[in-house]
């Protein structure tokens, strides 16, 4: 819902209250009185009408106060990222859109550029997906780019998109069936004006009741391309594919590709960040890290120097070595657990230096913030906590 939608609702509500109103018998008398210079008689408005108008105004004010952006809408459904309400408050409106030849419109609603990341919210409307379902085998010969035996689409796939789900259920492995799919999809990441790719590291989307899609993306900009002001491009791609369920064998081919449609927008970077650091040294390992506290979250990395056996364990899910290894880091503030899901990824397998990338919820007061190592066999070790202190 946007401001225009709200105004329409208000007008509709007023129309509904007044469409049954009778002609005003006092109107002619007021006009005559004014022509004669007389003071017109005041007409009282009913109490019910006053209450109704007040309720409309209150509803309008509440809707505006609640936040009407896409970030806000996404935070109210599914399993939302806890940063979405924050992004709703810090992101700037963009309002840039483009429509493809197929009639699909991409609107960039809001965006925010901080550090080396850009966050965007978007809405896609129009005929995104068109699917034709056919019995039998395609008459045309295709160069199948994927052939999966003993794989039935209906048994392995699912989609929130009603059209996609209809196709999935149709390709159920009961004989020969195929689907011709024309689809307009959004690129995963974002590109800079010079074509440099900013990879996606977070985001989600939701199909709405009217068939439109709202979503958000978090993308990481390469460090050697960071500037105070950057122009970004988000791309809609049109594709045509064929899915052929030949009994229990699924075959896929690309029929033809359409042209891309780009939406550009320019953002200034927010650099109002503070920083935290912390380190520790024990007999078996040392660890140190630096974290940036921005408007959206607290993000950084912790580098641990440890035995090679520890590092090898991160690359072997069935590892059952004798040595107990640090497997995770939990975040506490004092004795209160903040999150058990701070670690986003681990790198450095096979070496003696392991890097943990951490994402911590935004907080105004970071005093007493600490990282507690969690061992694979013996669990959390609060006595080895790393206290994070401001960088001065």
BAKE-618375 format. One record per residue (C-alpha): x, y, z; residue in one letter. Coordinates in steps of 0.05 Angstrom, whole numbers, plus 32768, in hexadecimal, padded with zeros to 4 digits. Layout:
XYZA;...
***
This chain:
800080008000X;801A80467FEFX;8002808D7FFCX;7FD6808C7FBEX;7FB4804C7FD6X;7FA6806C801AX;7F8880AA7FFAX;7F5C807E7FCFX;7F448059800DX;7F34809A8031X;7F0D80B47FF5X;7EE880727FEFX;7ED680738038X;7EBA80BA8033X;7E9480A77FF4X;7E75806B8017X;7E5D80978050X;7E4080CD8023X;7E2580A87FE6X;7DE2809D8008X;7DDC80E48021X;7D9D810A800DX;7D9A814E7FEDX;7DA98187801DX;7D6781AD8029X;7D8E81E5804BX;7DBC81F38011X;7D8E82227FEAX;7D7D8248802AX;7DC78252803AX;7DD5826D7FF4X;7D9A829E7FF8X;7DAE82B4803EX;7DF582C28027X;7DDB82EC7FECX;7DB28315801EX;7DED831E804CX;7DCC82F48082X;7DF382C680B0X;7DE6827F8097X;7DCB824C80C9X;7E01821A80DEX;7DF081D280D1X;7E08819E8103X;7E2E816080EDX;7E18811F810CX;7E4180FE8142X;7E4680BE811AX;7E6380E480DFX;7E978105810CX;7EAC80C28129X;7EB180A380E4X;7EDD80DC80CAX;7F0A80D98108X;7F12808D80FFX;7F27809880B6X;7F5B80CB80CBX;7F75809E8103X;7F7A806380D3X;7F9F808D80A0X;7FD080A780D5X;7FDC806180EFX;7FEA804780AAX;801C807D809CX;803D807580DFX;8043802A80D7X;80708030809BX;8058801F8056X;8099800B8033X;80AA7FC78017X;80DD7FBA804EX;80A57FC48080X;80757F97805AX;80A87F5F8055X;80B57F6380A0X;806C7F5080ADX;806A7F0D808AX;808E7ECA8086X;80CF7EC380ACX;80E97F0B80A6X;81307F2380AFX;81327F4B80F0X;81567F8480CCX;811A7F9580A0X;80F87FC580D1X;813B7FEA80D8X;81437FED808CX;80FD800B8088X;8114804680B2X;815980538093X;814D80438049X;813F807C801AX;8105807B7FE9X;811B806E7FA1X;80DB80667F79X;80FE80547F38X;80DD80227F09X;80E080047EC4X;80AF7FD97E9CX;80C57FA17E6EX;80A97F947E28X;80817F5B7E48X;805E7F8D7E77X;80837F7A7EB7X;80957FB67EE3X;80CE7FB87F14X;80CA7FEF7F48X;81057FFD7F77X;80E180167FB4X;811880237FE7X;8163801C7FECX;819C8026801DX;81E880278012X;8214801C804FX;825D80068053X;82667FD2801CX;821E7FBD8017X;81DF7FD57FF4X;81987FC3800AX;815D7FCA7FDBX;81127FBB7FDDX;80EA7FB17F9EX;80A67F9F7F81X;80997F787F41X;80557F7C7F20X;80387F647EDFX;80397F217EB9X;80787F057ED7X;806A7EBC7EC5X;80447E9C7E8BX;80427E507E88X;80237E227E54X;80197DD97E68X;80187DA17E34X;800D7D567E34X;803F7D2A7E0FX;80847D3E7DF6X;80997D7F7DD5X;80997D7C7D89X;80D57DAA7D84X;811B7D8E7D90X;813D7DAF7DCBX;81857DAF7DE4X;81787D9A7E2CX;81A87DBD7E5BX;81937D917E95X;817B7D497E97X;816A7D2C7EDBX;81577CE37EDFX;812A7CC97F16X;81167D117F25X;80CD7D277F24X;80C17D727F29X;80807D6A7F51X;80A47D417F86X;80DF7D707F8FX;80C97DB87F82X;80997DEA7F9FX;808B7E337F93X;80657E6E7FB1X;80557E857F6BX;80107E677F58X;80237E607F0FX;80647E3D7F1FX;80417E0F7F51X;800D7DFD7F1CX;80457DE67EEEX;80697DC07F25X;802B7D997F36X;801E7D8A7EECX;80637D6C7EE1X;80547D327F0FX;80797CF97EECX;803A7CD87ED1X;80507CD07E89X;80697D067E5AX;80577D4E7E6AX;807A7D907E5CX;80757DDA7E6BX;808A7E177E44X;809D7E4E7E75X;80A57E987E66X;80BD7EBC7EA3X;80D87F007EB8X;81077EF97EF3X;81327F287F1CX;817E7F217F1DX;819B7F077F5EX;81CE7F3D7F69X;81D87F857F54X;82097FA37F23X;822D7FE57F28X;822B80177EEFX;826D7FFB7ED2X;82527FB47ED3X;82737F9E7F14X;824A7F697F37X;82337F727F7FX;82227F2C7F98X;81E37F1E7FC0X;81EE7F0A8009X;81A87F118024X;815F7F1D8011X;811C7EFE8006X;80DB7F087FDEX;80917EFC7FE8X;805B7EEF7FB5X;801E7F1B7FC3X;7FD47F0A7FBCX;7FCF7F337F7CX;80097F0C7F5CX;803D7F437F65X;807E7F367F89X;80A07F607FBFX;80E67F527FD6X;81297F6C7FF0X;81727F607FE2X;81B37F6B8008X;81EF7F6D7FD9X;82397F757FE7X;82637FA67FBEX;82AB7F947FAEX;82DA7FBC7FDAX;83017FD87F9FX;82C17FF87F83X;82A8801C7FC1X;829980657FB7X;8271809A7FDDX;823D809A7FA5X;822C805E7F79X;81FA804F7F42X;81DC800A7F45X;81B67FE07F11X;81837FAA7F20X;81707F7F7EE5X;81307F5B7ECFX;813E7F217EA0X;810B7F017E72X;81157EB77E62X;80F17E7E7E40X;80FD7E367E57X;80DF7DF27E4CX;80D77DBD7E83X;80C97D777E68X;80B57D417E9AX;80C27D027E72X;80A77CCF7EA4X;80D77CD37EDEX;810C7CF97EB7X;810B7D457EB9X;812A7D6B7E7EX;81347DB67E7BX;81457DE37E40X;814C7E2D7E32X;811F7E417DF8X;81337E897DEEX;814A7EC67E14X;81297F0A7E15X;81487F4E7E21X;815C7F677E66X;813C7FA37E87X;81667FCC7EB8X;81517FFA7EF0X;8186802C7F07X;818A80537F47X;81C0807B7F6BX;81D0807B7FB5X;81FE809F7FE5X;822380748017X;8217807A8061X;8259807A8087X;823F808B80CCX;825A804B80EAX;827D803B812BX;82AB80008135X;82B67FCA8169X;82F27F9C8172X;83067F62819EX;833A7F2C81A5X;834E7EF181CFX;83897EC181D6X;83877E7B81F2X;83B47E3F81F0X;83957E2081B2X;837E7E5D818CX;837E7EA98185X;83457ED28168X;83397F1B8157X;83037F418132X;82E97F85811EX;829F7F978115X;827C7FD280F4X;823E7FED8117X;8212800D80E3X;81C9802280DEX;81B17FDD80CBX;81DC7FAA80F0X;82207F99810EX;824B7F7480DCX;82937F5C80DBX;82C27F2180DEX;82E87EFA8112X;832A7EDA80FDX;83417E9E8126X;83867E7F8123X;83807E368139X;839A7DEF812DX;83927DD680E6X;83657D9F80FFX;83327DD38116X;83317DF580D2X;83287DB280AEX;82EA7DA380D8X;82C37DDC80B7X;82C87DB98074X;82B37D75808DX;826B7D6F80A6X;82797D2880BEX;82B97D3B80E3X;82C17D158124X;83067D27813AX;831F7D1E8180X;83307D688189X;82F87D96819FX;82F27DD1816FX;82D07E158170X;82957E0C8142X;826C7E4C814CX;82687E8F8170X;822C7EA88198X;82217EF281A7X;82127F0981EEX;82077F4D820EX;821D7F428256X;81FC7F008269X;81C27F088238X;81C37EE181F7X;81BB7F0E81BBX;81BE7EDB8183X;81D67E948175X;81D57EA08129X;82097ED68120X;823A7EAD80F6X;82287EB480ADX;82617E8E808DX;82A57E6E809DX;82E27E6E8070X;832A7E558075X;831F7E0A8074X;83607DE38070X;838B7E1B808DX;839B7E3380D3X;83757E7480CBX;83297E7280CBX;82FC7EAF80BFX;82B67EB480DBX;82887EE980BCX;82557F0180F0X;82157F2980ECX;81FA7F45812DX;81B87F6A8137X;81BC7FB6813BX;81BC7FD28182X;81C48018819CX;81EC800381D9X;82247FD281C9X;82447FD3820EX;82527F8E8229X;824C7F6D81E5X;82757F2D81E0X;82807EF081B5X;827E7EAC81D7X;82A07E7181B4X;82767E3281ABX;829D7DF181A7X;82857DB6817EX;82867D8581B8X;82847DAE81F8X;82567DE781E3X;825D7E3081F7X;82997E488220X;82857E8A8240X;82C87E8F8263X;82E97E98821EX;82BB7ED18209X;82D87F0981DFX;82C17F4E81F8X;82B47F8081C0X;82C97FC781CFX;82C4800881A7X;82FC80198178X;8317805D818CX;
***
